[in-house]
């Protein structure tokens, strides 16, 4: 498999200390991707090497988070990692763009928590992600919601020049999930260098947008570099 890197995190899986495994490869071409270089420079490793990393951290972790890139690009290896994690009684989380609904269906019963990136309103996917995957995204969200034992988070990175408050409302109206997170755009290490000149959105601006869509979800959060992940109330 192609592995980008691994790290220990206390914030990627709510209430859990997790080993985050970043798998390389992704079919999308998002100009605001901040993992672009990491995805391209993935290292070929064996599954046994990945299992050894998990074993070495077992005393310190409660969960495995598999991110990327797009983990479902490497379905066979992803499934083996999830099965191994489950055999060790670790909880599992998957980060995905929703681009491969048929592949997601194969492994969703092994996933306790799924975070699905909704990058834009469905009618703007071609412009923002370089590929129109809106139909596949919709199917993926439906598959995740139909999995009784899987907690579903949808999340959108708010880029000031590419998205508006109206766009976030459009997204909110057309998705269904347990939790919706609006993430702060970060102008460092983005794939499109012209976006490095953009200012990172103000946390208060993001909170105001979050309040506008709170009525559509049980839980709405804002994630910023200044304050981390915060639950937003409607008032």
Protein Blocks (a to p, Z undefined) as FASTA:
>chain_A
ZZfbdcddfklpghiacdddddehifbfcfkbcklmmmmmpccddfklmmmmmmmmmmmp
cbdcddedjfklmmmlmmmmmmmmmmnopacddddehlammlmmmmmmmpfbdcdddfbd
fklmmmmnopacklmmmmmmmmmmmmmkbccdddddddfklpcfklmmmmmmmpccfbdc
dddddfehifblmlmmpccddfklmmmmmmmmmmmpmbdcdddfklopadddfZZ
